[in-house]
Amino acid sequence: MTIHIADRMSRLGTETAFEVLAQARVLEAQGHEVIHLEIGEPDFATPDNIIDAAIRAMRGGATHYTPASGILEVREATAAYVTRETGVPTAAQNIVITPGSKNILLFALLSLVNPGDEVIIPDPGYPIYRSLVDFVEATPVSWPVRQANGFRPDPEELRALITARTRMLIVNSPQNPTGGMLLREDTEAIALLAQEHDLIVLSDEIYRRLVYEGEHVSLFGIDGMAERTILMDGLSKAWAMCGWRLGFGTMPVEIARRMDTLMINSSSCAAAFAQWAAVEAFDSPESDQAVDRMVIDFRERRDALVAALNGIPGITCHSPHGAFYVFPDISATGWNDRELAHALLHEMGVAALPGTSFGPGGEGHLRLSYANSIDNLMTGADRIASFLGAAVAG
Ligand SMILES: Cc1ncc(COP(=O)(O)O)c(C=O)c1O
């Protein structure tokens, strides 16, 4: 029979990281050795105390369905964590717990955006923003993120993009793919614009704990913003829990109610024992210490990789202030980003992502993740250098 795929499927994009990872795995199965700089996943193990908490919860019977938005005590602990982090008084009824934070993004768009509305997204930016905005038949509007501005999107440029059709603004700081971070003054200027134009803001702060310079300023925490902001966060990055699939959103109750309905209609709930593990992640000093240790390691890796990349003729790499990515400018090498990423994988065994897989604004860049050992990062940089025909300085 002919299988007719629904039209909406053609509007979904992808996350190139997963595709490049699959290609790299094929090469590895053929006996090639690949340095993985494509995946946005901490290489650290989840801290032991968090694993123990999940095992205890499982043995204690947390193996059943939970309320759709999450177990009440876990939502309370999450609300207390959000209050500590942002200074905004938050209650369990503002919290929705989902299997991964991507669901918060999808549910926000499904609940609040109509076909034909405009949604402003960072470009380059996390590719799922554009994909899901297209999926709900809204129009993504690119807000440039430029290396010349230290990868801080400019509020003045944002002002020029707002129209009568703009419904939502997506902000991500620290940012994937550039590692850029908004300053307090940027955040305040963005908040003012959102208030002036009555926009809903989705503030993706999943990298909020992975900061190496400066302070993370939450848009959600700016005066008057909690009533119009969905704070998107999750356990994947800071606590090295990508595979646990645990995200959460903090939002006005009217929106949380819609997300609860969407959870009932989709996943039912996040895994019960994983939810209890989140309480351990938020509340135990041991978990905080584990995050602090990861941040120290990430900073050291960042510094080593940035120095090595800047030693390669034709590459200019800005030192990012947060997350665990660098986004070097490779345009002076004469290579196109897609061709270079392809050649590096197939000829040198270095898996990297082309900048344009994060939007047209990523042209002339590669995205490399430094969630890898210093040895692997240096081998990767060496291979890139020898491919481009020069030795890494130092
Ligand atoms: C900016 C950003 N937001 C959200 C996510 C999704 O994370 P998860 O669904 O694991 O919570 C990612 C993952 O790479 C990300 O980079």
The ligand as an ORCA input file, in Angstrom:
! r2SCAN-3c Opt
* xyz 0 1
  C      19.254     25.299     24.246
  C      18.684     23.962     24.561
  N      17.442     23.885     25.038
  C      16.879     22.696     25.310
  C      17.557     21.513     25.118
  C      16.822     20.204     25.395
  O      17.241     19.565     26.507
  P      16.400     18.380     27.201
  O      15.231     18.061     26.330
  O      17.366     17.275     27.363
  O      15.942     18.947     28.522
  C      18.857     21.547     24.623
  C      19.578     20.294     24.358
  O      20.587     20.239     23.697
  C      19.440     22.810     24.351
  O      20.678     22.906     23.864
*
